[in-house]
Amino acid sequence: MTDWQEVDSQYYMQTIVRVPVTLVRGEGMRVWDDKGKEYLDCVNGLAVNCLGHCHPVVVNALTEQARTLMQVSLWYYNVPMLKLAELLVKNSCMDRVFICNSGLEANEGAVKLARRYGALNLNDAYEVITTYNSFHGRSLAMTAASGQEKMHKPFVPLPVGFINVENNDIEAIKAVTTEKTCAVMLEPVQAEGGVNIADDDYLQKVRDWCDSRGVLLILDEVQTGVGRLGALFGYQLYGVEPDIMTLAKGMGGGVPVGAVLAKEKAAVFTLGDHNATFGGNPVTNATAYATLKYVIENDIPGNARKMGQYFIEQLQTLKGKYSFITDVRGKGLLLAVEFDDDIADKVVMGCLEKGMLINKLKTNAIRFVPALIINKSEVDKAVKILDEVLSGI
Ligand SMILES: Cc1ncc(COP(=O)(O)O)c(C=O)c1O
């Protein structure tokens, strides 16, 4: 039997400490490794497979389109891309879409759009304000946008035009807003940076401030969008509409696809400003269309809301039982458990042994981002495994 971990160490760039398991198959909430062991998957491709692994709706759309037409250039119209664009607009507060391939690419597009808006309407303003502990992707510009020192350090000098400030602090945003500011960019819930939930009125305050200064509000919904928080889009939970929104992760049900959406006033790209070879790719777009349609028609965000509520209640019960759990937080099915010590690795490995994948969020915290179709007995199973692991720590 091939030792895939050995192949990884010999040939692959070592950019991550992988959990020592090679996954070969998935179905719904479950995955199997190359030795046939089954796991309950609460990592879910990192908040991606919103309908679970290999959902028939996703697989059928993908395979049917792959047999029909895989790739055409953006120089031509293609039906899956346009059906997806229409579906996104009709189900959001946005007017126009550009479809790309990943979260960072969507955010790059959003920032380019904001800079064009600044050039056209704000005297060449180009700065984008973002927050500490945000995560917007791994390109050089998105590294600068992400308010995390450890991401910046290895890659200085970084592109200019990004100012990171304290999260959940409107005064911090006000303090750095100048005539150079073209946008504020936020995640409705900071996901990678710790599952940090802002105060209920924070987004509204930022919206009001942006309006008073005429600058744009960009919401990075790459992780929170498409049902993850218990609403189709996170902004709906806060009653605040962004000018630009980005999506990826859950949008394709497992295939790499992302989108920049904008209100008409912010959709200022003109001919030649932005494009991508694989943008609007028929295979990924047909898959995303089928996924999103299923999510909407079957109220999958409603299940995320209900199951998320039940899940967090069960985790709160564990918090009552184990004094070393210092916090349980989250919204919908984006949940974190924090400990008073750096035991996340131990917990991840303990869960792996007992047949569950969970994500190490920080050295002292774990994250649950299961498929949005998770049911009550699967939540019970996840909490039972975690309970067993914690009882041995
Ligand atoms: C909020 C947010 N924005 C952007 C990204 C980057 O997306 P991608 O990894 O698809 O480039 C992520 C990925 O975790 C994310 O959570």
The ligand as a Gaussian input file, in Angstrom:
#p B3LYP/6-31G(d) Opt

LIG

0 1
 C      -13.697000      34.850000       5.146000
 C      -12.755000      34.241000       4.167000
 N      -12.346000      34.979000       3.132000
 C      -11.495000      34.479000       2.208000
 C      -11.002000      33.203000       2.316000
 C      -10.057000      32.679000       1.275000
 O      -10.723000      31.782000       0.467000
 P       -9.882000      30.775000      -0.471000
 O       -9.146000      29.864000       0.429000
 O      -10.938000      30.109000      -1.307000
 O       -8.982000      31.627000      -1.292000
 C      -11.401000      32.400000       3.396000
 C      -10.857000      31.044000       3.544000
 O      -10.855000      30.456000       4.585000
 C      -12.289000      32.935000       4.344000
 O      -12.696000      32.207000       5.386000

